[in-house]
Amino acid sequence: MPSAATAAAPEWEKVPTPTLDGLGVVTEIAAAGPRAAWAAGIEDASSSGKPVMLAWNGRQWQRQELPPGTGQVVDLAAAGPRNAWGIYLNESGSPALHWNGTAWRRVGYPAGVRPTMPSPLPTYLQIVSAAPGGPAWSVGYDSQARKAVALRFQNGRWVRRKTPVPMVSASTVAVRSAKDIWIACTCDIPGAGPTEAMLHWSGTKWSTIRYPSKEQTYIAKIVPVSATSVWAYRASTSYASPELMHWDGESWTPTTIPASPFAYHFPTLASDGDQGAWVSVSTVDDDKSYLHYSDSDGSWTTESGAGRPGTAVWIRDLARVPGTRSIWSTGLPSSLAGAPFIERRR
């Protein structure tokens, strides 16, 4: 953990959730507003495993029924109380889900398209994204064409959309509005070949934005804040510390996340609603799992979760409540002996 960071007074609170059966974990969380959020995970993981979907109504978390045959939900996005999406896995493909305010229903990807997974990493990334009042986008992989594809949710189904350059692979997508879409990819750029880059949709055209690449790394999460402020989490596939990257409208600046390079850190990222960002780290012998970066002075501070002094934890996902500085978090004790939790920072 960072020696130079200063631990702030705990401001996280554990929010009661329905009890999960057997060994369970909540791995994904997304928020559309103070009274609309969803969390997904799995229970009975030591046996057959059953997917779990929880919904926040502003007062409490409640279970929601999923269509029969739904597999483990590996990513979530939310745009409003009647608009949320989930991507889940099964043996025959990778259908998606859509919440219409009454029930979850299947809305599969186009034929032949599967979700993007950066194998052999043990986690899926932000492969579906949405924003209040904005569209939902996803990224997948066409195994027959051997290329990644961008998908937009239109008229109740996922539709392929063209990108300015072919994508060899795509690791993540982020939506701030209909005029602000970001995709991180390995793109086939003319004259350069496969190159790490960002694709940006402005509402009228795509731009290809290159950045200094590093071996054995990939962009795991993107969080657009404004036209001149975008955060990105660059993860490592080797024993190297992850990086927090910031776009100022002209260039990307990387900052090393002060975390142990010898632990696997689930890529998490959220704007703080001001000039900074939140990430999390997996801990070994302490509970300071939340790291905050202030862009105004370039400093890091750490915070602990609620009521677990000295407990090692895995934080699986972070999500900011749009229009607020409130942050949702989900994780579990790394010993697997404790119950999964959902926390909130007011």
C-alpha positions in Angstrom: 0.0 0.0 0.0 1.2 3.6 -0.6 3.5 4.8 2.1 3.0 8.4 1.2 -0.8 8.3 1.2 -2.8 9.6 4.2 -5.7 7.6 5.6 -8.8 9.7 5.7 -11.6 9.4 8.2 -13.9 6.5 7.2 -16.9 7.7 5.3 -18.1 4.4 3.8 -21.2 2.6 5.1 -22.3 -0.9 4.6 -25.8 -1.1 3.1 -27.9 -4.2 4.0 -28.5 -6.6 1.2 -30.5 -9.9 0.8 -28.5 -12.9 2.0 -26.9 -14.9 -0.8 -27.1 -18.8 -0.6 -23.9 -20.6 0.0 -20.7 -19.1 -1.3 -21.6 -15.9 -3.1 -20.1 -12.7 -4.5 -21.5 -9.5 -6.0 -19.2 -8.5 -8.8 -20.9 -5.8 -10.8 -22.7 -2.5 -9.9 -24.2 0.3 -11.9 -26.2 3.4 -10.9 -28.6 5.6 -12.9 -29.5 7.9 -10.0 -30.1 8.1 -6.3 -33.2 5.8 -6.6 -32.0 3.4 -9.3 -29.1 1.1 -9.2 -28.4 -2.6 -9.9 -25.9 -5.1 -8.6 -25.2 -8.6 -10.0 -23.3 -11.6 -8.8 -23.5 -15.3 -8.2 -24.5 -17.5 -5.3 -23.9 -21.2 -4.5 -20.7 -20.7 -6.4 -19.2 -23.8 -4.8 -21.8 -26.0 -6.6 -23.7 -25.3 -9.7 -23.8 -21.5 -9.2 -26.9 -19.3 -9.7 -26.9 -15.7 -11.0 -28.2 -13.0 -8.7 -29.6 -9.6 -9.6 -30.3 -6.9 -7.0 -32.0 -3.6 -7.5 -31.8 -0.4 -5.3 -35.0 1.7 -5.1 -33.7 4.5 -2.9 -34.5 2.7 0.3 -33.3 -0.9 0.1 -31.7 -3.6 -2.1 -34.1 -6.3 -3.4 -33.8 -9.3 -5.5 -35.1 -9.2 -9.1 -36.1 -12.3 -11.1 -34.0 -13.1 -14.2 -35.3 -15.0 -17.2 -34.9 -18.8 -17.0 -31.5 -20.0 -18.3 -29.7 -16.7 -17.5 -26.0 -17.2 -16.8 -23.7 -15.2 -14.7 -24.0 -11.5 -15.4 -20.5 -10.1 -16.1 -21.3 -6.4 -16.7 -24.1 -3.9 -16.0 -25.1 -0.5 -17.3 -28.0 1.8 -16.3 -29.6 4.9 -17.8 -32.7 5.2 -15.7 -35.3 3.4 -13.6 -36.7 1.8 -16.8 -33.5 1.4 -18.7 -30.7 -1.0 -17.6 -28.6 -3.6 -19.4 -26.7 -6.7 -18.4 -24.4 -9.0 -20.3 -24.4 -12.7 -19.3 -22.7 -15.9 -20.3 -24.0 -19.3 -21.4 -22.6 -22.2 -23.3 -24.2 -21.4 -26.6 -23.5 -17.7 -26.8 -23.7 -14.4 -25.0 -27.2 -13.0 -24.8 -27.7 -9.6 -23.2 -30.5 -8.5 -20.9 -32.6 -5.3 -20.8 -34.7 -4.0 -17.9 -37.7 -2.1 -19.1 -39.1 -1.0 -15.7 -41.1 -4.2 -15.2 -38.9 -7.2 -16.0 -35.6 -8.3 -17.4 -35.8 -9.7 -20.9 -33.3 -11.2 -23.3 -32.0 -9.0 -26.1 -29.2 -11.0 -27.6 -26.1 -9.7 -29.5 -26.2 -10.1 -33.3 -25.5 -13.6 -34.5 -21.9 -14.7 -34.2 -20.9 -12.0 -31.7 -19.7 -12.8 -28.2 -18.6 -10.5 -25.4 -15.0 -9.3 -25.3 -12.9 -11.1 -22.7 -9.1 -10.3 -22.3 -8.1 -13.9 -21.7 -6.6 -15.3 -19.4 -7.6 -12.6 -16.9 -10.2 -13.7 -14.3 -12.6 -10.8 -14.9 -14.7 -9.2 -17.5 -14.4 -5.5 -18.1 -16.7 -2.6 -18.8 -18.2 -4.1 -22.0 -21.6 -2.4 -21.8 -22.1 1.3 -20.9 -25.0 3.8 -20.7 -25.8 7.2 -19.3 -29.0 8.9 -18.1 -30.7 10.3 -21.2 -28.1 8.7 -23.4 -27.8 5.5 -25.5 -26.3 2.1 -24.5 -23.2 0.8 -26.2 -21.4 -2.5 -26.0 -18.3 -4.1 -27.5 -18.0 -7.7 -28.6 -16.0 -10.1 -30.8 -17.0 -11.6 -34.1 -15.1 -14.9 -34.2 -15.8 -15.6 -37.8 -14.6 -12.2 -39.0 -11.9 -12.3 -36.4 -12.5 -8.7 -35.3 -14.1 -6.7 -32.5 -17.3 -5.0 -33.1 -19.1 -1.9 -31.6 -22.8 -2.3 -30.8 -25.5 0.2 -30.1 -28.8 -0.6 -28.5 -31.5 0.7 -30.9 -35.2 -0.1 -31.1 -35.0 -2.9 -28.5 -32.0 -4.7 -30.1 -28.2 -4.5 -30.4 -27.0 -3.2 -33.8 -23.5 -3.2 -35.2 -22.0 0.3 -35.8 -19.1 1.2 -38.0 -15.8 2.5 -36.4 -13.2 4.6 -38.2 -10.7 1.8 -38.2 -11.1 -2.0 -37.9 -10.7 -3.2 -34.3 -8.6 -6.3 -33.7 -9.9 -6.4 -30.2 -11.8 -4.0 -27.9 -11.4 -4.1 -24.1 -13.9 -1.5 -22.9 -16.5 1.1 -23.8 -17.8 4.2 -22.0 -20.8 6.4 -22.6 -21.2 9.9 -21.1 -23.9 11.0 -23.6 -25.0 10.5 -27.1 -22.2 12.9 -28.1 -19.5 11.4 -26.0 -18.6 7.7 -26.5 -15.2 6.1 -25.9 -13.8 2.7 -26.9 -10.4 1.3 -26.1 -9.0 -1.1 -28.7 -6.2 -2.6 -30.5 -7.0 -1.1 -33.9 -5.7 -1.8 -37.4 -4.5 1.7 -38.2 -3.4 2.2 -41.9 0.4 2.4 -42.1 0.9 1.3 -38.5 -0.8 -2.0 -38.2 -2.3 -3.2 -34.9 -2.0 -0.3 -32.5 -3.4 0.5 -29.1 -5.7 3.5 -29.4 -8.9 5.1 -28.2 -11.9 5.7 -30.5 -14.0 8.7 -29.7 -17.5 9.5 -31.0 -18.5 13.2 -30.8 -22.0 12.8 -32.0 -21.1 13.6 -35.6 -17.8 11.8 -36.3 -15.3 9.3 -34.9 -11.7 10.2 -34.0 -8.8 7.9 -33.5 -6.7 9.0 -30.5 -3.3 7.2 -30.0 -1.4 7.2 -26.7 1.9 5.8 -25.5 1.5 2.1 -25.2 3.2 -0.3 -22.8 3.8 -4.0 -23.2 1.6 -6.4 -21.2 -1.0 -3.7 -20.4 -4.5 -2.9 -21.6 -7.2 -0.2 -20.9 -9.6 -1.8 -18.5 -12.0 1.1 -17.7 -12.8 4.5 -19.1 -14.8 7.3 -17.3 -15.6 10.4 -19.4 -16.3 13.5 -17.2 -16.2 16.3 -19.8 -14.7 17.3 -23.1 -11.5 18.1 -21.4 -11.5 15.4 -18.6 -11.5 11.7 -19.2 -10.1 9.0 -16.8 -8.8 5.6 -17.8 -7.5 2.6 -15.8 -4.5 0.9 -17.5 -4.1 -2.6 -16.0 -1.1 -4.9 -16.3 -1.1 -8.6 -17.3 2.3 -9.0 -15.5 3.7 -8.0 -12.1 3.5 -4.3 -12.6 1.5 -1.6 -10.9 -1.6 -0.4 -12.7 -1.9 3.2 -13.9 -4.5 5.9 -13.7 -4.5 7.9 -17.0 -6.1 11.3 -17.6 -7.1 13.0 -20.8 -7.1 16.8 -20.8 -8.6 17.2 -24.2 -5.2 17.1 -26.0 -3.1 14.3 -24.5 -3.0 11.5 -22.0 -1.0 11.7 -18.8 -0.3 8.5 -16.8 0.0 8.3 -13.0 1.1 5.1 -11.2 -1.5 3.8 -8.8 0.3 3.2 -5.5 -0.6 -0.4 -5.1 1.3 -3.7 -4.6 2.3 -5.1 -8.0 2.2 -8.6 -6.5 -1.5 -8.9 -6.1 -4.3 -9.1 -8.8 -6.3 -5.9 -8.6 -9.7 -6.0 -10.1 -9.9 -3.0 -12.4 -12.3 -0.4 -10.8 -12.7 3.3 -11.6 -15.2 6.0 -10.8 -15.2 9.8 -11.1 -15.5 11.6 -7.7 -17.9 14.1 -9.2 -15.3 16.9 -9.1 -11.7 16.9 -10.2 -10.6 13.5 -9.1 -11.1 9.8 -9.4 -11.6 6.7 -7.2 -9.9 3.3 -7.7 -9.5 0.3 -5.5 -6.9 -2.2 -4.7 -6.8 -5.7 -3.3 -5.3 -5.7 0.2 -3.3 -8.4 2.1 -3.2 -7.4 5.7 -5.1 -4.1 6.0 -8.4 -2.7 5.0 -7.4 0.5 3.2 -8.8 -0.6 -0.2 -10.1 2.7 -1.6 -7.7 5.1 -3.2 -8.6 8.6 -4.2 -6.6 10.7 -6.6 -7.0 14.5 -6.7 -6.1 16.0 -10.1 -5.8 19.5 -8.5 -2.7 18.7 -6.6 -1.7 15.2 -7.8 -2.1 13.5 -4.4 -3.3 10.1 -3.3 -5.3 9.4 -0.2 -6.6 6.1 1.1 -9.9 5.1 2.9 -11.2 2.0 4.6 -14.5 0.3 4.2 -17.0 0.1 7.0 -16.4 -2.1 10.1 -13.6 -4.3 9.0 -10.4 -3.2 10.7 -7.4 -5.2 9.5 -9.4 -7.3 7.1 -8.0 -8.0 3.7 -10.6 -7.3 0.9 -11.3 -7.6 -2.8 -13.2 -4.7 -4.2 -14.9 -5.9 -7.4 -16.6 -2.8 -8.8 -17.2 0.9 -8.2 -19.9 3.2 -9.6 -20.7 6.8 -9.0 -24.3 7.9 -8.7 -24.9 10.4 -11.6 -25.4 13.9 -10.5 -23.9 13.3 -7.1 -20.5 12.6 -5.4 -21.9 9.3 -3.9 -20.1 6.1 -4.8 -21.3 2.5 -4.7 -18.9 -0.3 -4.1 -19.1 -4.1 -4.0 -16.7 -6.8 -2.9 -15.9 -9.5 -0.3 -13.3 -10.5 2.2 -10.3 -12.0 0.3 -10.3 -15.0 2.7 -13.7 -16.0 1.2 -14.8 -16.6 4.7 -17.0 -13.5 5.0 -20.2 -12.4 3.4 -20.1 -10.3 0.2 -21.0 -6.6 0.8 -22.3 -3.5 -0.9 -21.0 -0.2 0.5 -21.8 3.4 -0.2 -19.8 6.6 0.3 -22.1 9.5 0.7 
